[in-house]
Amino acid sequence: MKPKKILIVEDEKTQAQLLADVLKKHGYNASFCLDVERAKGKVPEVDIVLVDYKLGKRSGMELIDWIRENDIPVGIIMITAFGSIELAVEAVKRGADDFLSKPINAEELSLRLEKVYEKISLKKEVEYLRDKFSIVESLEDFPFRSAKMKNVIRLIEKAAETDANILITGETGTGKERVAELIHTHSKRRRGPFVRVNICAIPETLLESELFGAEKGAYTGADRRMIGKFEEANGGTLLLDEIADLPLGSQVKLLRAVQNKKIMRLGSSKEIEVDVRIIATTNKNIEEEVYQGNFREDLYYRLNVLRIYIPPLRERTEDIVVLVNYFMKKFSKREGKRIKGITREAMEKLLNYNYPGNVRELENIMERAIIITGDDQIKEEDIILDFSIRKEEDFVEGKSLGQLLEEREKEIILRALNKCNWVKTKAAEMLRISERKLRYRMERLGIE
């Protein structure tokens, strides 16, 4: 069993050191802080806080208030030379688990510590069980039936229990961001920030300042200090969406930040410590990107500690029915329509489709169907598919070569736009045409 971590908050250094030495002799992992502000940074890392009532011009009550306001699961014992029943009652009211007067008896302190530790351990166990149950409860907007998705949920639960970096892979539209959100919401970092960064949406020249921040005057137009996403996510989770699109130059700096848990703002020489858990996503074959030299192998291993792969919808067709029913209820309510169900022909059409856009595409299809239907049932003609798999005979029935080529061009452009999250600059680069030409073709083909 690991030794229990105790933090002593005492403004007299000699007293704090003496108490820490006594606790270490009794088998505890003890450290100390001399003021409230420094203690705040260490509180989340320990099991029990021993806080003195009088801390210079400040009071230990301030630290108790801060711990309980932030709902940090640690035990608290207040220690003071000014012992009184009134003070003890006040400390307990504000969140202390126990109260001791100076001079402190080492044996009595050890006994009190064990009781508080037992109490806080039970509380953590209850929270853990509640969180595991609430993962299932929170899946109302993430319905599934397939064994493949049950395995994904099992991995989400495992990921929520650890603080390790996570790599989520899968095609566009499978729900990678939602999975990342679920992991954060049920992790011990859930009270911290959840910050999203879409790598594709940020020009390469701005990536460094966006991630790590910049000092005033660091570059033309930097008229004030800019806080980067790493600092913004301190104490929480940073989601790096489409990590495989990160340029090699930026990968070096990201690797350094992930390894050292330190960043440096653009235009500064001072390192800043950050406590951030990384969740990265990609729709690319990242191993192939490493092999091709487009993605650093060392960064890949830092991010790929726990891997979650979300299978495409075409590989889990048993989920289509539950998703259709979920989207039907969702959009019927929004549109104020009383849709009773869906016809067999319409459902068969949905079940026989290949969904290149995955769940996101199915959502779009159902939203459109609810809007255009004039009946209380979704019919086959209400189901409009964007990228239907064409049979060979479709190419000879009533369509000219020009029409067929236009349809194919539209399909390719839409795929590129979806892959780049509709960032036209990126899509144009992928298609190797100018952005102006892409906009012209989108207008000609009726792509909004």
Secondary structure, DSSP 8 states (H G I E B T S, - for coil): ----EEEEE-S-HHHHHHHHHHHHHTT-EEEEESSHHHHHHHGGG-SEEEEESEETTEEHHHHHHHHHHTT---EEEEEESS--HHHHHHHHHTT-SEEEESS--HHHHHHHHHHHHHHHHHHHHHHHHHHHHHHHHGGGGS---SHHHHHHHHHHHHHHH--S-EEEE--TTS-HHHHHHHHHHTSTTTTS-EEEEEGGGS-GGGHHHHHH-B-TTSSTT--S-B--HHHHTTTSEEEEETGGGS-HHHHHHHHHHHHHSEEE-BT---EEE---EEEEEESS-HHHHHHTTSS-HHHHHHH-SEEEE---GGG-THHHHHHHHHHHHHHHHHHT----EE-HHHHHHHHT---TTHHHHHHHHHHHHHHH--SSEE-GGG---SS----GGGGGSS--HHHHHHHHHHHHHHHHHHHTTT-HHHHHHHHTS-HHHHHHHHHHTT--
